[in-house]
Each structure stands twice: as C-alpha cells, then as structure tokens.
Amino acid sequence: MSGLIQAQNNSEFMEKQVLQTAAAPQAIGPYSQGIGFGNLWFFSGQIALDPETGELKNQSLAVEVEQVLNNIDALLRAAGADWSDILKTSIFLIDMADFVAVNEAYARRFNTAFPARETVAVAQLPRGARVEISVMVGRK
C-alpha cells in the first residue's frame, strides 16, 4: 500500500493525514511513517531498515546512511514531495566521530538551499542503528 490515508477529522479547521507506503520501512512501534497537517509533513525518524526485509542494513556506516536517506526519499515521493521541500531535519548519531561521513552523504541529496538542522549525539538508537534522521517537509 502506498500513499495517503485520510485520518478522522480531529479538528474543525484541518484534517490530519497519515502517510503510509510500502516503499519505506513500516513503523516498529506505535507511530506513523508520517503525518501531514495543512501544508506540513512530519516524517518519523528513519533508521537503516530495509523496507522489504525489515532488517537493519549496517554492513558499514556508508551503507547505513544511504539506506536512511533512501527511506526518507521513499517517504518524500509518497507525500508528493522531494528533497527541495525539506524545511528541517534532525540527525541523531551514537558517535559524533561519524558526523563528517553522515554530512557528506546527506549533502549529496540536496540541489537547493539546505534545510535547518540539528545533529545530536545520543546513547542508543533502535535496533542498534548508528544514525537516525527525522524530517519536516513543507508541501507545495
């Protein structure tokens, strides 16, 4: 299943939309892949789960980061957006020594101005991942 699922109207002003696509990993907890509200999309943090197998692709940091970015790309496409629509990202690393390598892979995805961002070190991520990235998108 790919695309948008209309959520129940919990507001008199706007409806929340739930993003669901088989092209990105399914949620591994009680959360949605993404939520749309008005012209904004909020994507849940992506780790390097292979959408087909559900397994973490972590043979190397480079492989892991590329899978995270591919998962974000799948969510962007499902929401009818692209990398130029990203307003803000949050990057979580278990080791700040990975900062440069993650930055290099991340930067290659953008052809326009970079979004706002923070990068923080954390003690642990789900499934033993080394990197997680969450995204906020402004739809056109």
N, C-alpha and C positions, 0 to 999 in steps of 0.2 A: 504494500500500500504506500502510495506516495502522495504528498500534497498536504492540503489543509483540512482540518476538521473544525467545523464551527462549534464553539462551545456554547453552553447555555448562557443566556444573557443575564449576567450578574449585576448589570449597571443599566441605568436608564439612558446613559449617554453613548456608550460604546460597547461593542461586544469583544470579548477576548477570543482569539483564535488559537487553536492548538496545532502546532506543526508536527507532522508525522511522516517519515519517509523511511523506506527500507534501504535506501542508499547510504544512510548513516546508522551508526550503532543504536540499537534500541536502549532505552533507559534501563539502568541496572538497579534502580530504586524507585521510590515514589515521586517521580518528577517527569516532566515532558521534555522532549528534544528541544522544543522551542515554543515560545508563547508570543503571539502578536497582539498588540493593543494600539489601536489607531494606526499611525504610520511607523510604529516602532516594533522591532522584533528583538527578543531576548533569547539567545541560544544558551542552553545549559553547557557547562564546561565539557569539553571534549578531551578524552584521553585516546590513546592509540589502539582502540578496539577495532578489529576488523569487522565490518558490518555483516559479512557473510558467515563468519565462524564464531564471532563473539570473543575471540581470543586476542590478547594483547600482543601487538606487533612491536617487540622491543629487542630485536636482534642487535641493534645499535641505536645510539641516540639519533642519528640521521634518519633511520627507518621510522623510529617512533615519532619524531617531529613531523615527518612527511605524512604519516597516517593521521595524526591530529589535524593537520591542515587540510588533508583530503576529506576528512569528516566534516569540517567546517564548510568546505566547498560544497559538499552534498546538501547541507542544510541551507546554504545560500541559494542554490538552484531550486530547491523545493519551495523556498519562500519567494521565488521570483526576483532574487537579488543577486548581486555579485560583490566582489571584494571592494569595489569603489563605494559601496553603500555602507560599509562598516564605519560606525561612529566611534566605538570604543572597544578595546579588548582588555582582558585581564589574563596575565600569564602567571602560572604557579609552577615553580621549579623546586625539586627536592635538593638541588645542588646549584648554587649560583655560579659554579665553575662551568655550567652548561649555557650560561647566558649568551655568550658570543655565538655559539653554534645555532642556538634557537633563533637569535636575532637574524642571522644570515638567511636561514630558511624562510622565516617569517617575512622579511623584507622583499624577497623574490615574488611574493604573491600580490604585491601592490604596484599599480601603474600610476596611481594618483597620489595625492597627499595622504600621509599616514594618519591613521586614526589616533585618538587619545588612547593612552595605555598606562597600565602599571604592571610591574613584574615584581613578584614577591617570592621569597623562599618559604617553603612550608616543610614540616617534619615528615609528612607522608601524604601520598595520594592513593585513590582507589586502585585496587588490583596490582599494586606495586609499580604504577606508572611513574615516570620521571618528570613528565610535563603534562600540564592541563591548561587549556585555553578556553575562556568563555568570551562571548561576543555580543555586542549590542549593535543592531542594524537599523538604519532609517530607510524605510521603503519609499519609493517614488510614487 
